[in-house]
Amino acid sequence: MSAFWHSFGPLAVFALVASITPGPNNTMLAASGLTHGFRRTLPHMLGVSVGFVVMVALVGVGLGTVFDRLPWLYVVLKYVSAVYLLWLAWKIARAGAGASSAGGGRPLGFLQAAGFQWVNPKAWVMAIGIVSAYTPRDDFLFNLLVACLICGAINLPTVSLWAGFGAGMRRWLARPAILRGFNVGMALLLVASLYPLMQEAATR
């Protein structure tokens, strides 16, 4: 057990901190929990966790080397991600109470949430960090499998907290003006998550 903790304890801590802190996934889950409720947000939560684990696995088995050979592809992906996140922020800011029941919007589905990980800058940073810094090189494929299982076991409960937070706020934010303010705040947090990318672009 001590050897296991020595190898994977730092990974577990990194995965917990990275998964529970604000970012695009958690901001969207809080907004979805508020707008659609916890139960209807379950496919979104599962899609985030499964999609992220698949991303870690694929980065581990070689996708990272593609970006080493084609660095321009990574740059293109980052800016496509930024545009998509800005569009999502706009959609969240415009969401209102009863959107789902009125047919004005639906929660993100499992495949949509899983696919979103590929345009989520935070997910890329986490996946590359997990593979490069926290997965032991000896018997790499086995250790990568263990790392994926640890990430999945930690990620799902932590993202669920954000969806639960949003759902728990529903009765407190029943007034349309307050609800709009909450959604605008979530949208601004989503935009703020792009700050590292904007800073990097400004220094080029």
N, C-alpha and C positions, 0 to 999 in steps of 0.2 A: 504493500500500500504506500509506504514512504517513497519507494522508487517511482510509483505511478504519479504521486502528487508532485514529486520533484520534476517529472517530465511534463505533466499536463496541468499542474496547479496554476502556473502563470497564465496559461491559455484560458483556463476557466475564469480567472479574475478579469483578464482582458475582454473575454466574450461578455461577461456580465456587465462591466462598465460600458462597453461600446453598445450593447444592446439596449440598455435601460436609459441611456442619456438621450436628450432630444435629437431628432434627425428627421429626414423625410418620412421614413416608415412610421415612426411613432406619432408624428404630427398628423399624418393622414389617418392613422388608426383612431386617435382621439377625436378627430372631426367626424369620422365615420360612426364611432360609437355614439356620439352626440346626435347625429342626424338620423341614423338608421337603427340604433340600439345594439346591444352587445351580441345578441343571437345572430342577427343578420350580418354582423361583421366577422363572424367566425371563419367563413371562407377566405376573407382578406387576411386574417391572422395566420391561418394555415399556409396560405400562399407565400406570405413573407418568410416564414420559417423554412418551409421546404425549398423555396426558390433560393434562399441564401445558402442553405446546406449544399444544394446542387452547385451553386456558384463556387463555393470553397473547394468542392471536389474537382470541378473542372479546372479551376486555377491551379490546383495541386498537381493534376496530371499533365499540365503542359500549356494551358491557355496563356499563362503569364509570359511564356517564352515568345508567343506571337507578338506581344506588345514590345518585347525587347528588340525583336527584329523589325517591327513596323511601328515605331514610336508615333508616327503621324496618326495611326489608327486610334491610339489611346487618346490623343488630343481631340480628334473628331468626336469620339464617344463622349468625352467630357462636355463639349459644348452642345451636343445634341441633348445630353442629360440636362444641362442647365435650361435650355429652351423648354423641354418637357416639364421640368419642375416648376417653372414660371407659369406654364399653362395650368398645371394642377393647382397652384396657389390661387390663381384667378378663379378656378372652379370652386375651391373651398370657400373663398371669400364671398362668393355669390350664393352659397348654399343656405337654405333656410329651413325652419321647422316644417316637418311634414312633407319634405321633398319626396321621400320615397313613396309615401302613401298617395301623394297627388300625382305620381308618375313623372315628376320633374327630375328625378335622379335615382340611380340605383347604387348600392354599395359595390365596391370593387370585388370582382370574383376571384376565385382561386388562381386561375391561369393568368389573369391580369396582374394580380399581386406578385406572383412568382416571376413573371416577365419583367415587372417593374424593377426588380433587383439589378437587372443588366443596365439600367440607365440611372441607377442610384449611386452617386459618387461616394457616399458614406459606406455603402455595401462593398464597393470595389476596394476602398482603403482597408476595410476590415478583413476582407477575404485575402488580399495580398499580404497583409500583416500577419494573419494567422498562419498562412502557409510558409512565409519566409522567416518569421521570427519565433513562432511558437510550436512548430511541428518538428520533432526530432528527425534528423536526417537518417539515422540508422533504421533499417526496416521501414522505409518511408511510406510505402503504400498502406501498411497496417496502421502506422501512426496517423496517417491522413484519415483513415476510416474512423479511428478513435476520436480525432479532432472534430470530424463532421458530426459524430454522435454527441459529443460534448456541446458543440455549438447549437445543435437542434434542441437538446434538453434544456439549455439555458435560454435560448432565444424565444421560444414559444411562450413560456410564462411571463417573460419581461414585456414582450409586446402586448400580451393580453392585459397587463396592468394599464397600459395606455388606452386601450379600447374600453376597459372597465371604467377608467377615469372619465372618459367622454360620456359613456352611458350613464354614469352616476350623476353627471351634471345636468342631465336632461330636465329634471323637475325644477332645478334652480335657474335654468335658462329658458323657461317657458315663454317669456316675453320676447317677441320678435326682435326688438331693438337690442336686447341683451344677447340674444342668440347670434345676431349678426356681428356684434362686437367680438364675441368669442371666436367665431369663424374667421373674422378678419385678423384677429390675433394669431390664430393657428396658421393662416396664410402668410403672415409676416414672419413667423418662425421658420416656415418652409423656405422663404426667400433668404432669411438670414443664414440658413444652412449652406447657402451657396457662397458665403463670404470667402472661404479659403480659395475657391476657384476664381472669384473676381479679383482677389488680391494677387493671385498668381498671374492672371492675365494683365493686370496693371503694371507688374514689374517686368514684363517681357519687353 
